[in-house]
Amino acid sequence: MARHTLAVHTMSTTYTLVGIARAKAHRREVLVAKLAALRLRGAMEPGCLRYHVGEDAEDAEVFVLYMEWNSRHALESHLNSEYVRDFHATRQEFLEGDINFRWLNAA
């Protein structure tokens, strides 16, 4: 799998990534477990300021990831860690489509 790199220009001192994911039919619980594991490990990594996983209030199959990091290096290290690469390598087993990521700059 290709390494994740950031193509983002930011005026803030933090790097924020938001992702939206939809569970495949009958695979919701698998996705919940995978996202919880990502959050637990990611939140403990150096440079992680916030790592939240939320369920859409109107569609229980949709989840939102919100990650804020104190440096580009910390975020890139997370995205290129073995456990994140493993998640992405198997994501088609439990995701409908792919995760729609957005990079946020401070407004």
Z-matrix of the N, CA and C atoms (Angstrom, degrees):
N
C 1 1.453
C 2 1.529 1 108.17
N 3 1.298 2 115.81 1 140.98
C 4 1.460 3 120.88 2 179.48
C 5 1.521 4 110.97 3 -67.56
N 6 1.321 5 114.77 4 147.40
C 7 1.462 6 119.56 5 176.39
C 8 1.519 7 109.05 6 -69.74
N 9 1.315 8 115.49 7 144.52
C 10 1.462 9 120.82 8 175.48
C 11 1.519 10 108.51 9 -80.58
N 12 1.302 11 116.31 10 133.45
C 13 1.456 12 120.20 11 173.22
C 14 1.509 13 107.84 12 -129.46
N 15 1.308 14 115.20 13 154.03
C 16 1.451 15 120.61 14 -178.40
C 17 1.513 16 110.11 15 -96.69
N 18 1.283 17 116.41 16 126.55
C 19 1.459 18 122.18 17 173.03
C 20 1.512 19 106.52 18 -113.77
N 21 1.299 20 115.66 19 66.07
C 22 1.455 21 120.59 20 -174.73
C 23 1.516 22 108.73 21 -134.22
N 24 1.296 23 115.28 22 137.78
C 25 1.456 24 121.31 23 174.65
C 26 1.518 25 106.13 24 -108.83
N 27 1.291 26 115.93 25 127.42
C 28 1.455 27 118.75 26 -175.34
C 29 1.509 28 111.15 27 -130.31
N 30 1.305 29 115.60 28 146.63
C 31 1.452 30 121.39 29 175.19
C 32 1.531 31 109.25 30 -98.85
N 33 1.316 32 117.00 31 -12.37
C 34 1.457 33 120.00 32 -179.61
C 35 1.523 34 109.16 33 -88.55
N 36 1.306 35 115.93 34 172.41
C 37 1.452 36 120.44 35 177.93
C 38 1.512 37 111.70 36 -97.27
N 39 1.319 38 118.32 37 4.02
C 40 1.453 39 122.01 38 177.21
C 41 1.525 40 109.51 39 -118.99
N 42 1.321 41 114.49 40 160.75
C 43 1.462 42 121.87 41 178.84
C 44 1.519 43 106.90 42 -120.23
N 45 1.323 44 116.17 43 120.99
C 46 1.454 45 121.64 44 -175.07
C 47 1.518 46 110.08 45 -119.04
N 48 1.307 47 115.51 46 133.30
C 49 1.449 48 123.10 47 179.72
C 50 1.523 49 108.11 48 -127.01
N 51 1.328 50 116.72 49 130.22
C 52 1.459 51 122.94 50 176.70
C 53 1.519 52 107.67 51 -120.63
N 54 1.321 53 116.22 52 134.51
C 55 1.458 54 120.83 53 178.13
C 56 1.512 55 110.69 54 -130.73
N 57 1.329 56 115.68 55 144.17
C 58 1.468 57 121.56 56 176.85
C 59 1.526 58 107.40 57 -119.22
N 60 1.325 59 115.40 58 127.89
C 61 1.462 60 121.44 59 -177.38
C 62 1.521 61 110.06 60 -129.38
N 63 1.322 62 115.92 61 145.91
C 64 1.466 63 121.70 62 176.69
C 65 1.525 64 108.07 63 -120.45
N 66 1.333 65 115.33 64 131.36
C 67 1.464 66 121.13 65 178.33
C 68 1.522 67 110.25 66 -73.17
N 69 1.321 68 115.54 67 144.72
C 70 1.462 69 120.47 68 170.47
C 71 1.525 70 108.35 69 -67.38
N 72 1.319 71 115.81 70 158.27
C 73 1.463 72 120.62 71 176.98
C 74 1.526 73 109.77 72 -54.99
N 75 1.303 74 116.53 73 131.94
C 76 1.461 75 124.29 74 177.46
C 77 1.526 76 113.17 75 64.82
N 78 1.330 77 118.33 76 18.29
C 79 1.477 78 121.78 77 179.47
C 80 1.533 79 111.33 78 -123.08
N 81 1.332 80 115.98 79 11.93
C 82 1.462 81 120.72 80 -176.69
C 83 1.528 82 112.45 81 -57.14
N 84 1.318 83 117.31 82 -47.47
C 85 1.465 84 120.78 83 -176.95
C 86 1.528 85 111.80 84 -64.14
N 87 1.324 86 117.16 85 -34.16
C 88 1.468 87 120.60 86 176.22
C 89 1.525 88 109.68 87 -64.70
N 90 1.332 89 116.30 88 -45.57
C 91 1.457 90 120.14 89 178.96
C 92 1.525 91 111.06 90 -63.32
N 93 1.317 92 118.04 91 -41.89
C 94 1.468 93 121.79 92 178.21
C 95 1.529 94 109.75 93 -57.50
N 96 1.314 95 117.20 94 -46.24
C 97 1.465 96 121.12 95 -179.30
C 98 1.526 97 111.21 96 -65.15
N 99 1.313 98 117.17 97 -41.92
C 100 1.475 99 121.06 98 -179.93
C 101 1.525 100 110.65 99 -64.83
N 102 1.326 101 117.31 100 -44.54
C 103 1.468 102 120.36 101 -179.56
C 104 1.524 103 111.45 102 -67.21
N 105 1.329 104 117.15 103 -37.57
C 106 1.469 105 120.26 104 177.72
C 107 1.526 106 110.48 105 -63.30
N 108 1.320 107 116.70 106 -40.83
C 109 1.464 108 120.41 107 178.64
C 110 1.525 109 111.15 108 -65.45
N 111 1.332 110 116.71 109 -41.42
C 112 1.467 111 120.11 110 176.71
C 113 1.519 112 110.67 111 -60.67
N 114 1.328 113 116.26 112 -44.49
C 115 1.465 114 120.55 113 -178.60
C 116 1.517 115 111.44 114 -63.50
N 117 1.312 116 117.23 115 -45.90
C 118 1.466 117 120.51 116 -178.55
C 119 1.523 118 111.64 117 -60.73
N 120 1.314 119 116.58 118 -45.28
C 121 1.468 120 119.73 119 -179.56
C 122 1.519 121 111.51 120 -72.46
N 123 1.331 122 116.27 121 -44.05
C 124 1.461 123 120.09 122 -178.12
C 125 1.513 124 112.68 123 -62.57
N 126 1.315 125 116.91 124 -40.48
C 127 1.468 126 121.08 125 -177.89
C 128 1.522 127 112.46 126 -64.77
N 129 1.321 128 117.38 127 -20.07
C 130 1.454 129 121.59 128 -179.69
C 131 1.533 130 112.68 129 -92.51
N 132 1.319 131 117.00 130 -6.45
C 133 1.461 132 119.69 131 -177.52
C 134 1.524 133 111.46 132 -75.43
N 135 1.337 134 116.26 133 148.81
C 136 1.463 135 119.54 134 175.94
C 137 1.531 136 110.90 135 -58.52
N 138 1.307 137 116.08 136 133.72
C 139 1.465 138 120.76 137 177.68
C 140 1.509 139 115.14 138 92.45
N 141 1.331 140 118.44 139 -9.25
C 142 1.465 141 120.25 140 179.37
C 143 1.522 142 109.14 141 -79.95
N 144 1.314 143 115.97 142 119.89
C 145 1.462 144 121.93 143 178.03
C 146 1.524 145 111.58 144 -92.66
N 147 1.336 146 116.40 145 -39.73
C 148 1.472 147 122.71 146 179.44
C 149 1.526 148 108.55 147 -149.78
N 150 1.326 149 114.54 148 141.76
C 151 1.463 150 119.83 149 175.70
C 152 1.522 151 106.11 150 -148.15
N 153 1.300 152 116.36 151 101.05
C 154 1.460 153 121.89 152 -176.84
C 155 1.525 154 110.39 153 -116.80
N 156 1.300 155 115.39 154 147.21
C 157 1.463 156 122.59 155 170.73
C 158 1.514 157 105.87 156 -126.68
N 159 1.325 158 116.29 157 124.95
C 160 1.454 159 121.18 158 179.37
C 161 1.512 160 111.93 159 -125.54
N 162 1.315 161 115.18 160 153.51
C 163 1.463 162 121.75 161 176.81
C 164 1.522 163 108.34 162 -100.08
N 165 1.310 164 117.08 163 135.32
C 166 1.456 165 121.78 164 178.18
C 167 1.526 166 109.42 165 -58.67
N 168 1.321 167 116.98 166 135.08
C 169 1.466 168 121.94 167 -176.45
C 170 1.528 169 113.01 168 -68.53
N 171 1.342 170 117.03 169 -22.47
C 172 1.463 171 120.04 170 -176.84
C 173 1.521 172 113.80 171 -109.25
N 174 1.327 173 117.70 172 -15.43
C 175 1.461 174 121.59 173 -177.25
C 176 1.527 175 108.50 174 -138.48
N 177 1.318 176 116.87 175 103.43
C 178 1.459 177 122.52 176 -174.91
C 179 1.520 178 113.73 177 -67.48
N 180 1.318 179 117.70 178 -6.83
C 181 1.467 180 121.32 179 178.38
C 182 1.527 181 112.03 180 -92.47
N 183 1.336 182 117.48 181 -5.55
C 184 1.467 183 122.29 182 -175.74
C 185 1.522 184 109.55 183 -109.18
N 186 1.336 185 114.96 184 135.60
C 187 1.457 186 122.33 185 -179.13
C 188 1.525 187 109.56 186 -129.31
N 189 1.341 188 114.96 187 147.79
C 190 1.458 189 121.33 188 179.09
C 191 1.516 190 107.99 189 -120.78
N 192 1.329 191 115.98 190 130.37
C 193 1.455 192 122.65 191 174.70
C 194 1.518 193 107.42 192 -104.67
N 195 1.321 194 116.61 193 136.71
C 196 1.462 195 121.97 194 178.54
C 197 1.517 196 107.33 195 -133.04
N 198 1.325 197 116.10 196 115.33
C 199 1.457 198 121.23 197 -178.65
C 200 1.516 199 109.74 198 -125.00
N 201 1.326 200 115.43 199 134.80
C 202 1.462 201 120.56 200 176.09
C 203 1.524 202 107.48 201 -128.15
N 204 1.334 203 115.10 202 130.18
C 205 1.463 204 122.21 203 -175.50
C 206 1.520 205 109.48 204 -124.91
N 207 1.334 206 116.14 205 151.97
C 208 1.460 207 119.76 206 -177.21
C 209 1.524 208 113.90 207 -84.34
N 210 1.336 209 117.35 208 -7.06
C 211 1.463 210 120.03 209 177.78
C 212 1.519 211 110.25 210 -156.55
N 213 1.287 212 114.26 211 156.98
C 214 1.466 213 120.28 212 175.84
C 215 1.528 214 109.89 213 -62.18
N 216 1.323 215 115.93 214 -40.85
C 217 1.463 216 120.46 215 -179.90
C 218 1.535 217 111.28 216 -60.01
N 219 1.333 218 117.39 217 -43.84
C 220 1.465 219 121.10 218 180.00
C 221 1.523 220 110.86 219 -62.40
N 222 1.319 221 117.33 220 -43.42
C 223 1.467 222 120.39 221 179.18
C 224 1.521 223 111.13 222 -66.52
N 225 1.327 224 117.21 223 -44.16
C 226 1.461 225 119.67 224 178.71
C 227 1.526 226 111.37 225 -63.22
N 228 1.329 227 117.23 226 -38.15
C 229 1.467 228 120.49 227 177.05
C 230 1.524 229 110.29 228 -61.30
N 231 1.332 230 116.67 229 -42.49
C 232 1.465 231 120.78 230 177.36
C 233 1.531 232 110.81 231 -62.19
N 234 1.321 233 116.33 232 -50.65
C 235 1.465 234 120.28 233 -176.66
C 236 1.526 235 112.76 234 -62.76
N 237 1.312 236 116.74 235 -26.56
C 238 1.463 237 120.96 236 -178.52
C 239 1.521 238 113.37 237 -101.16
N 240 1.333 239 117.16 238 7.20
C 241 1.466 240 119.94 239 178.38
C 242 1.525 241 109.57 240 -69.40
N 243 1.311 242 115.03 241 155.99
C 244 1.464 243 120.20 242 -176.61
C 245 1.525 244 112.23 243 -60.16
N 246 1.326 245 117.74 244 -42.41
C 247 1.461 246 119.13 245 -177.00
C 248 1.529 247 112.29 246 -69.00
N 249 1.336 248 118.33 247 -32.07
C 250 1.470 249 120.56 248 175.69
C 251 1.526 250 109.56 249 -71.95
N 252 1.319 251 117.40 250 -40.23
C 253 1.472 252 120.27 251 176.49
C 254 1.527 253 110.17 252 -62.12
N 255 1.333 254 117.47 253 -39.98
C 256 1.466 255 120.92 254 177.88
C 257 1.527 256 110.94 255 -63.09
N 258 1.344 257 117.01 256 -42.10
C 259 1.466 258 120.82 257 176.40
C 260 1.529 259 110.17 258 -57.17
N 261 1.316 260 116.81 259 -49.51
C 262 1.464 261 120.33 260 -177.88
C 263 1.526 262 112.38 261 -66.70
N 264 1.315 263 117.56 262 -31.86
C 265 1.464 264 120.89 263 179.40
C 266 1.525 265 111.83 264 -67.20
N 267 1.339 266 117.40 265 -27.44
C 268 1.470 267 120.92 266 -177.20
C 269 1.522 268 113.23 267 -110.32
N 270 1.333 269 118.06 268 3.46
C 271 1.468 270 121.47 269 -170.59
C 272 1.523 271 114.27 270 -60.33
N 273 1.314 272 118.62 271 -28.80
C 274 1.466 273 120.07 272 -178.58
C 275 1.525 274 112.78 273 -69.23
N 276 1.329 275 116.96 274 -12.30
C 277 1.466 276 120.86 275 175.92
C 278 1.527 277 112.06 276 -72.25
N 279 1.338 278 117.31 277 -26.11
C 280 1.469 279 120.25 278 -173.88
C 281 1.520 280 114.20 279 -132.89
N 282 1.333 281 118.02 280 -5.31
C 283 1.466 282 121.17 281 178.24
C 284 1.521 283 111.44 282 -104.14
N 285 1.305 284 115.76 283 139.66
C 286 1.468 285 122.47 284 170.49
C 287 1.524 286 105.51 285 -87.05
N 288 1.304 287 117.13 286 112.26
C 289 1.457 288 119.91 287 -175.09
C 290 1.512 289 109.98 288 75.27
N 291 1.307 290 116.69 289 -134.92
C 292 1.453 291 121.06 290 -178.67
C 293 1.523 292 109.11 291 -137.14
N 294 1.307 293 116.88 292 174.13
C 295 1.456 294 120.75 293 176.69
C 296 1.519 295 108.42 294 -78.90
N 297 1.311 296 115.92 295 129.47
C 298 1.464 297 121.98 296 177.64
C 299 1.522 298 107.31 297 -91.97
N 300 1.338 299 116.58 298 106.55
C 301 1.454 300 121.69 299 -176.99
C 302 1.513 301 111.64 300 -95.98
N 303 1.330 302 115.64 301 146.39
C 304 1.457 303 123.89 302 173.30
C 305 1.521 304 108.04 303 -133.82
N 306 1.330 305 116.23 304 134.79
C 307 1.460 306 122.53 305 173.35
C 308 1.516 307 106.50 306 -94.09
N 309 1.305 308 116.42 307 133.83
C 310 1.466 309 120.49 308 -178.81
C 311 1.511 310 110.79 309 -111.53
N 312 1.321 311 115.43 310 138.39
C 313 1.458 312 122.98 311 169.02
C 314 1.513 313 107.53 312 -105.44
N 315 1.309 314 117.17 313 150.73
C 316 1.461 315 120.41 314 175.69
C 317 1.521 316 108.99 315 -63.07
N 318 1.315 317 116.61 316 136.30
C 319 1.463 318 120.47 317 -179.27
C 320 1.515 319 110.74 318 -94.63
